[in-house]
């Protein structure tokens, strides 16, 4: 028996049940009685480690990510864990990979550990196949689910994400207004975040009746040759700017420019994404879009704490990005 069962029996939201359990204000006596009656009828009894006025809490948050070696995800996990520690919460980290059945297995594992909530780090948890997300909605019936850099609608699901669409849209618009007409977009993911970036690129070019040149290019040792082959065989002219969905691909683009003799930034602008340490480890240093990973994570934890305290009334927080200009652009 869990808090979801109580909310269903009482006919109120999970947040309302949490407010009653915490003896918070803002709940009418009539509603409070309905919740307390439901608790009694269902014999909802907190375990021995419960805190406060009976809230069933292990002071532990589950964190799921696809790949902890990814620079963005690693940074996000660091900020989440640090922030949760300040609120007295421990973490259980699961690296799930990208297969939905494995992810569901890890979600089940975390719920069996009686975690207070689960945080999903990375927009790849938002999938096109709705059926593959059913395990998330089912888990949200038991504990709050927080998505970091992804957006998914559903009861007891909360999202904190960067405004990737607007960041790329504004960048491309600025480049076009500076006279750059041949803009190339390089990406390695069809995740929610990846699609937002692509849409920003496409919409900006559409506003100026420009043809998009897009290359899907998972990062590996052959990327430089892949970029060259695409330009020679498909585009047939060098781009004036290369907008990359992450800094690692921007570095490959910079190496490509060096190999073919293009001067950066005089002949070619290159912009990365994430404003990671990689952006400062090349010459020239990369201009990169800072997607404010720490702010996104802090907003996610703030939202979660409000929910756990029975005061959650915000389901989504969108954080604006910032362009950090360095040596691969001159505007």
C-alpha positions, 0 to 999 in steps of 0.5 A, a space after each residue: 500500500 502506498 501514497 498513490 492508493 491513498 490519493 485514489 481512495 480519497 479522490 485527491 491528488 498525491 500532493 494533497 495526501 502529502 500535505 495531510 501527512 505532513 500536517 501542512 496548511 492549505 487543506 480544508 478540514 473536509 479534504 483532510 478528513 477524506 484523506 485520513 479516512 482513506 489512510 485508515 481504511 487502507 491501513 496505510 502504515 509508514 515503515 520503521 524508518 519513517 520521519 515526521 508525522 508519518 511520511 513514508 521516507 527513506 531519505 533516498 532518491 534514485 537517479 537513472 542515467 543512460 551513460 555516466 561517462 557522457 560529459 553532460 550526464 556526468 556533470 548533471 549527476 554531480 550537481 544533483 547529488 551535491 544538491 540532494 546531499 544539502 537536503 539530507 538525501 542519499 542517492 542510488 545511481 543506476 546506469 541503464 543504457 538505452 534499452 527500454 526493458 533494461 530501464 524498466 528493470 532498474 526502475 523496478 529495482 529502485 522502487 523496491 528500495 523504497 526510494 522517495 523519488 526517481 530522477 531520470 537524467 537525460 532527454 533520451 528517456 522521452 521516446 517516440 514510442 509511447 508504450 516504451 514510457 509506460 513504466 515511467 507513468 506506472 512508477 509515477 503512481 508510486 513516487 514523484 518522477 523528475 526528468 532532467 533535460 526532458 519533457 513528459 506529461 503525466 501526473 506526478 511527473 516533473 520536468 526541468 530542462 534547458 531551452 534548446 530550441 530557442 538557443 539554436 534558433 537565436 544562434 542561427 538567426 544571428 548568423 544569418 543576419 551577419 550574412 552567413 547563408 550556408 549553415 550546416 547542422 551536425 547532430 548525434 541524437 534523436 532524443 527530445 533535446 536533439 529534436 528541439 535543437 534541430 527544430 530550432 535550426 530548421 525554423 530559423 533557416 525556414 524564416 529566411 527561405 534557406 536550405 537546411 544541410 543536416 548530418 547525423 554523425 555519432 561521434 567516432 574516429 571516422 567523423 572527420 572523413 564523414 564530414 568531408 564526404 558529406 560536404 563533397 558528395 551532398 552539399 558540394 560547397 563548404 559551409 559558412 558555419 557549422 552548428 554542432 549538437 555537442 562540443 565533441 562533434 564541434 572539435 571534429 568539425 574543427 579538425 576537419 577545417 584544419 585538414 581541408 585548409 579552412 580558416 576558423 573563424 574567418 572562413 568558417 564559424 563553428 559552434 558547439 553545445 554544452 560549454 563543456 571542458 572540451 570547449 577549452 581544450 582545443 585551439 582555437 577554443 570553441 564558441 559553445 552554447 551553455 545549456 546551464 546544466 547546474 541551473 537545470 539540476 538545481 531547479 529540478 531538486 527545488 521542484 522535487 523538494 517542494 513536492 516531497 514537502 507537499 507544496 509542489 504546484 509547478 510541473 515544468 521549469 525551462 531554463 534559458 541558455 547562453 552563448 559563450 563566445 570564444 575563438 571559433 566565431 567572430 561576431 
